[in-house]
Structures are given as C-alpha cells and as structure tokens.
Amino acid sequence: MKNVALRSLVLVSIVVLSSFTMVDSFMGVKKILGEWDYSIPDAPYEYQKGVLVLKKIDGVLSGEMIMGGQGSPMEEIVYKKNNLKAVMNVQGEIVNFDLNFTKKTLEGTVSYSQGTLEMKGTKK
C-alpha cells in the first residue's frame, strides 16, 4: 500500500512540475508575439529596415520578416529564456538570427556568408 501511495505521489509531483514548466514557456513566448519594427543599419539598403512578425499558429511559434513589402518566413525557430534563434533564406543566402528580447525591445545579431551584423528593434 505504501508503495502505491509513493508512486502516486511521485506521478502527481511530475505532472504538477511539468504544468509549471509549460505555463512558464507559454508566458515567455506570449510576450514576444506581435510586430516588431527592426533595423540592421549595416545591411544592404533594401534589408536595413522592416517588420518582424511573431505569432503562434496551432501552438507553434512562427516568424516572418517583412522587407520592402514582401515577407520571408523564418524557419527552425527556437525560443528559450528571452532568446530567439532562427534561420531564413533570403534570395538563396542562408541568414541566421540570434535575438534577445525584453518587453519592448529586441537586439542581437544576423549572420550570413559575408559576416555578422547588429540588429535592433522595438515592439509596435
């Protein structure tokens, strides 16, 4: 009987702790959802300014960069502890994002075959 009670207690503890992790993860993602005006001052002119759109579709975080009125989807998005890493194909060039978020700002780097550039932004 003690063995069954102990197993039940362990199982309940795991479920409760898992739910806290899921809530924390959801709340973290929730704060970055929306539109972010961004700038990459040292990028080629057409890529210097735009909008980063982050949303949840079917429970999965997705992103899109809108530059010059055209959108490019982000792939391989991983968000953990206020840091977003993603990959995007821009006209055949693979671009890697490493961005850190606060409530109203983002900053980080964009890396591609020609080097690494600074990126900053603010939430709309």
N, C-alpha and C positions, 0 to 999 in steps of 0.2 A: 504494500500500500504506500509506504514512504517513497519507494522508487517511482511509482506512477505520479505521485504528487510532485516529486522533484522534477521529473520530466516535463510535467505540465507547466511548472513554474519557469523552467528554462525556455520552453516554447513561447510562453506568453511574453517573457522578457525580450526574446529575439524579435517578436512581432512588434512590440511597443518601440523598441530602439530603432527598428527599420522604418517605422512610420515617422519618427522624428527626422531621420535622415532624408526621407522622401520629401517631407514638408520643407525642410531647410533647402534642399536642392531646388524645389519648385519656387520658393520665395526668392532665391538668388537669381534664377533665370527671369522671374517676373519683373524684377527691377530694371533689366536691360531691354525689355521688349519695347518696341516703338521705333520712331525715326530719329536718327542722329545726323546732324549736319557735320561733315568732316572736311578736313583739309590735309593735303600732303604737298606742302609748298615746293619741294624739290622734284616732284614728279613731272613728267611731260605735261604741257599745258592742259590738254583735254582730260587729264586724270587728277588735277590738283584739287578740285572741289566736287562735292556730290553729297549724296544721302545714303547712309547705311540703314537698311530696314531689317529689323529683327522681329520675328514673330514665331509663335508656336502653332504648328499645323499637326493635328492628330497627336498632340502630346510630344512632338519632336521640334526642337529648336531649328529654325531655318533662317537664312540670311540672304540679302540681295544688296548689291551696290548699284546705285543709280548714278550714272555719269553721263552728262550731256543728253539727258532724257532717255537713255537706254539702260536697261537693267541687266546685270550679270549675276547669276546665282553663285552663292558660296557653297562649298562642299566640305566634307569632313569636319564639320563644326564640333568643337569640344569646348564646353564652358565649365569651368571649375574655379571656385573661390575668386570671383570677380575677374577672371582671365578667360578670354576667348581666343582660341586658335582655330584657324580655318584656312582653306585653300580655295583659290579661284583661278579660272583660266581666262586670261584677258588676251584675246586675239592670238592664241597659241602659246602665250607666255604663262607659265605657272607662277602665281603670286601667293606667298604665304603671309598670313596675318597673325600677329601676336599682340592682342589688345587688352588693356586693363581698364576696368570700368569703376566709376564712382556713381553716386546718384545722378549727377547731371553732366559728367564729363567722361571722355574716353581718351586714352593716349597709348601709344605703342609703336610698333614697327611693321613695315611692309617690306618683305624681302623678295627679290626676283633675281634673274641672272646677272643684272647689271649692278646689284648691290642692295643695300638696306636703306630705307627712307623712314623718317619720322612721320607719324600720323596723329592728329589730334581732332577732337570733336566735342560737340555739345548736344544734349538731348533737346529735341524740338518741343 
